[in-house]
Amino acid sequence: MSGHSKWSTIKRKKGALDAKRGKIFTRLIKEITIAARLGGGDPSGNPRLRTAIQAAKAENMPKDNIERAIKKGTGELEGTIIEECSYEGYGPGGVAIMVELMTDNKNRAIAELRHAFTKHNGNLGESGCVAWMFQKKGLIQYEKKAVDEEKLMEVSLDAGAEDIRDDGSILEVTTDPKDFYRVKEKLETSGLPAYLSAEVTMVPLNTIKVVGKEAEQVLKLMEALEDLDDVQKVYANFDIPEEEMEKMTQAQAL
């Protein structure tokens, strides 16, 4: 597994820890607010908002929290102005990293971001320095052993997906971003098992293999970035071989 898939898997494994830190609700509220501000407060006509609400409900967010976030986005309730912005840089081993933020204070956010990169042997770069290494795609992931691969392929392609890729224990459905919501909703009503994740994301065009100390440093940097309050998503093009991940897991257990 590599790049986006690798980090998605790691994040799922540490999801309980993230929940304890209170990060999940904060990020979901920001996404709902931004989605409502950009596309209106009616989820039936705003696919991004509809997806954000679904994600919030999946995390058992109270209905009142969701409604307040929507009203803040549409201006019905007063709230802090949140901006979307993205930054780029390099991690250990020359790994390309993109970070998406939602913040009410860009100066604070970039200072914290720069500190995290520097502390973990990376560096924040200029705008555009790594963006060309990624492509925006809709990505829907299924656990391979839980889904009928033939049916998944049939439903996905019929709905307009671009490709279905086998990435070890994960099957990935990729779409053009404009087709993502249609494909996702078709899959949700097809009788297939629930997907592991579904999002519009940045997929690396190629990957960089990292092992040993560099692999450890890359993961520490990714976690440090994820832990920042203003960070919504982190994308990277690293490739850590499965056997290397096993070594790291065993070493942590000792």
C-alpha positions as CSV (number, residue, x, y, z in Angstrom):
1,M,0.0,0.0,0.0
2,S,1.2,3.5,-0.7
3,G,0.5,7.2,-0.6
4,H,-3.1,8.1,0.2
5,S,-4.1,4.5,0.9
6,K,-1.4,3.9,3.4
7,W,-2.2,7.0,5.4
8,S,-5.9,6.4,5.3
9,T,-5.4,2.9,6.8
10,I,-3.1,4.3,9.5
11,K,-5.7,7.0,10.4
12,R,-8.5,4.4,10.6
13,K,-6.4,2.4,13.1
14,K,-5.9,5.4,15.3
15,G,-9.4,6.8,14.9
16,A,-10.3,6.1,18.5
17,L,-7.4,8.2,19.7
18,D,-8.4,11.1,17.4
19,A,-11.9,10.9,18.9
20,K,-10.6,11.3,22.4
21,R,-8.7,14.4,21.3
22,G,-11.9,15.9,20.1
23,K,-10.6,16.5,16.6
24,I,-13.4,14.7,14.7
25,F,-16.3,16.9,15.7
26,T,-14.3,20.1,15.2
27,R,-13.3,19.1,11.7
28,L,-16.8,18.0,10.7
29,I,-18.3,21.3,12.0
30,K,-15.9,23.3,10.0
31,E,-16.6,21.3,6.9
32,I,-20.4,21.6,7.4
33,T,-20.0,25.4,7.9
34,I,-17.9,25.9,4.8
35,A,-20.1,23.7,2.7
36,A,-23.2,25.6,3.7
37,R,-21.5,28.9,3.1
38,L,-20.4,28.0,-0.4
39,G,-23.4,26.0,-1.6
40,G,-26.3,26.9,0.6
41,G,-28.0,25.3,3.6
42,D,-30.2,22.8,1.8
43,P,-28.4,19.4,1.6
44,S,-30.7,18.2,-1.2
45,G,-29.2,20.8,-3.5
46,N,-25.7,20.8,-2.0
47,P,-23.8,17.5,-2.4
48,R,-20.8,18.6,-0.4
49,L,-23.0,19.6,2.5
50,R,-25.0,16.3,2.2
51,T,-21.8,14.3,2.4
52,A,-20.6,16.3,5.4
53,I,-23.8,15.8,7.2
54,Q,-23.7,12.0,6.5
55,A,-20.1,11.9,7.9
56,A,-21.3,13.8,11.0
57,K,-24.2,11.5,11.6
58,A,-21.8,8.5,11.2
59,E,-19.8,9.9,14.1
60,N,-23.0,10.4,16.2
61,M,-22.8,14.2,16.2
62,P,-26.0,15.6,17.8
63,K,-28.5,17.1,15.4
64,D,-28.4,20.5,17.1
65,N,-24.6,20.7,16.4
66,I,-25.2,20.0,12.8
67,E,-28.0,22.6,12.5
68,R,-25.9,25.3,14.2
69,A,-23.0,24.6,11.9
70,I,-25.3,25.0,8.9
71,K,-26.8,28.2,10.2
72,K,-23.4,29.7,10.9
73,G,-22.4,28.9,7.3
74,T,-25.5,30.5,5.8
75,G,-25.2,33.5,8.1
76,E,-28.4,32.8,10.1
77,L,-26.2,32.6,13.2
78,E,-23.2,34.7,14.0
79,G,-19.9,32.8,14.0
80,T,-16.2,33.1,13.4
81,I,-15.3,33.5,9.7
82,I,-13.4,30.4,8.6
83,E,-11.2,30.3,5.5
84,E,-10.1,27.4,3.4
85,C,-6.4,27.4,2.4
86,S,-3.8,24.9,1.4
87,Y,0.0,24.6,1.8
88,E,2.7,22.4,0.3
89,G,6.0,21.1,1.4
90,Y,8.4,18.2,1.6
91,G,8.9,15.6,4.3
92,P,11.9,13.3,5.0
93,G,13.2,11.5,2.0
94,G,11.8,14.1,-0.4
95,V,8.2,13.0,0.2
96,A,5.7,15.5,-1.2
97,I,3.0,16.7,1.2
98,M,-0.1,18.8,0.8
99,V,-2.1,20.2,3.7
100,E,-5.6,21.6,3.7
101,L,-6.6,23.9,6.5
102,M,-9.8,25.6,7.7
103,T,-8.9,28.4,10.0
104,D,-10.0,31.7,11.5
105,N,-6.4,32.9,11.8
106,K,-4.1,32.2,8.9
107,N,-1.0,33.7,10.5
108,R,-1.3,31.3,13.5
109,A,-2.1,28.4,11.3
110,I,1.0,28.8,9.0
111,A,3.3,29.4,12.0
112,E,2.1,26.1,13.6
113,L,2.4,24.3,10.2
114,R,6.0,25.6,9.7
115,H,7.0,24.5,13.2
116,A,5.6,21.0,12.6
117,F,7.5,20.6,9.3
118,T,10.7,21.9,10.8
119,K,10.5,19.8,13.9
120,H,10.1,16.6,11.9
121,N,12.8,17.0,9.3
122,G,10.6,18.5,6.6
123,N,10.2,22.0,5.2
124,L,7.3,24.1,4.1
125,G,7.6,25.1,0.4
126,E,6.3,27.7,-2.0
127,S,2.8,27.5,-3.5
128,G,2.8,25.0,-6.4
129,C,6.0,23.2,-5.4
130,V,4.3,19.8,-5.1
131,A,0.7,20.3,-6.3
132,W,1.6,19.1,-9.7
133,M,2.4,15.7,-8.2
134,F,-1.2,15.2,-7.2
135,Q,-4.5,14.8,-9.0
136,K,-7.9,15.6,-7.5
137,K,-10.1,12.5,-7.6
138,G,-13.2,11.1,-5.9
139,L,-12.1,8.0,-3.9
140,I,-14.3,5.4,-2.3
141,Q,-12.6,2.6,-0.4
142,Y,-13.9,-0.9,0.5
143,E,-12.5,-3.6,2.6
144,K,-11.6,-6.3,0.0
145,K,-12.7,-9.3,2.0
146,A,-16.1,-7.7,2.8
147,V,-17.2,-6.9,-0.8
148,D,-18.1,-8.8,-4.0
149,E,-15.4,-7.4,-6.3
150,E,-17.4,-8.2,-9.5
151,K,-20.5,-6.5,-8.3
152,L,-18.5,-3.5,-7.1
153,M,-16.9,-3.2,-10.5
154,E,-20.3,-3.5,-12.3
155,V,-22.1,-0.9,-10.2
156,S,-19.2,1.5,-10.1
157,L,-18.5,1.6,-13.8
158,D,-22.2,1.7,-14.6
159,A,-22.5,4.8,-12.3
160,G,-19.6,6.5,-14.1
161,A,-16.5,5.6,-12.0
162,E,-13.2,5.8,-13.8
163,D,-11.4,2.8,-12.3
164,I,-11.4,0.1,-9.6
165,R,-8.0,-0.7,-8.2
166,D,-6.8,-3.5,-5.9
167,D,-4.5,-2.1,-3.3
168,G,-3.8,-5.1,-1.1
169,S,-6.6,-5.4,1.5
170,I,-8.4,-2.4,0.0
171,L,-10.4,-1.9,-3.2
172,E,-10.4,1.6,-4.4
173,V,-13.1,3.2,-6.7
174,T,-11.8,6.4,-8.3
175,T,-14.0,9.0,-10.0
176,D,-13.8,12.3,-11.7
177,P,-14.5,14.8,-8.9
178,K,-17.7,16.0,-10.6
179,D,-19.0,12.4,-10.7
180,F,-18.1,11.5,-7.2
181,Y,-21.4,12.2,-5.5
182,R,-23.4,10.4,-8.1
183,V,-21.2,7.3,-7.9
184,K,-21.2,7.4,-4.1
185,E,-24.9,7.6,-3.9
186,K,-25.3,4.8,-6.5
187,L,-23.0,2.5,-4.4
188,E,-24.9,3.4,-1.2
189,T,-28.2,2.2,-2.7
190,S,-26.8,-0.9,-4.5
191,G,-26.9,-3.4,-1.6
192,L,-23.1,-3.5,-1.3
193,P,-21.6,-3.4,2.2
194,A,-20.7,0.0,3.7
195,Y,-17.5,1.6,2.3
196,L,-14.6,2.4,4.6
197,S,-14.3,5.9,3.3
198,A,-15.6,8.2,0.6
199,E,-14.1,11.6,-0.2
200,V,-12.9,13.9,-2.9
201,T,-9.1,13.9,-2.3
202,M,-5.7,14.4,-3.8
203,V,-4.2,11.2,-5.2
204,P,-0.4,11.1,-5.9
205,L,0.6,10.6,-9.5
206,N,3.7,8.7,-8.3
207,T,5.1,7.6,-5.0
208,I,8.4,7.7,-3.2
209,K,9.6,4.6,-1.3
210,V,10.8,5.3,2.3
211,V,12.1,2.8,4.8
212,G,13.9,2.7,8.1
213,K,14.3,6.0,10.0
214,E,12.9,8.0,7.1
215,A,9.7,6.0,7.2
216,E,9.4,6.6,10.9
217,Q,10.0,10.3,10.5
218,V,7.4,10.6,7.7
219,L,4.7,9.0,9.8
220,K,5.7,11.3,12.8
221,L,5.4,14.3,10.6
222,M,2.0,13.2,9.2
223,E,0.7,12.7,12.7
224,A,2.0,16.0,13.9
225,L,0.3,17.8,11.0
226,E,-3.0,15.9,11.6
227,D,-2.8,16.9,15.3
228,L,-2.9,20.7,14.5
229,D,-6.3,22.1,15.2
230,D,-6.7,24.0,11.9
231,V,-5.6,21.0,9.7
232,Q,-8.5,19.2,7.9
233,K,-6.6,16.9,5.6
234,V,-3.1,15.8,4.8
235,Y,-2.0,14.2,1.5
236,A,1.4,12.6,0.8
237,N,3.1,10.5,-1.9
238,F,5.1,8.2,0.4
239,D,5.3,4.4,-0.1
240,I,6.1,2.3,2.9
241,P,6.4,-1.5,2.0
242,E,4.1,-3.8,4.0
243,E,7.1,-5.6,5.5
244,E,8.5,-2.3,6.7
245,M,5.2,-1.4,8.4
246,E,5.3,-4.8,10.1
247,K,8.8,-4.1,11.5
248,M,7.8,-0.7,12.8
249,T,4.7,-2.1,14.5
250,Q,6.7,-4.9,16.1
251,A,9.4,-2.4,17.3
252,Q,6.7,-0.2,18.9
253,A,5.2,-3.2,20.7
254,L,8.5,-4.0,22.4
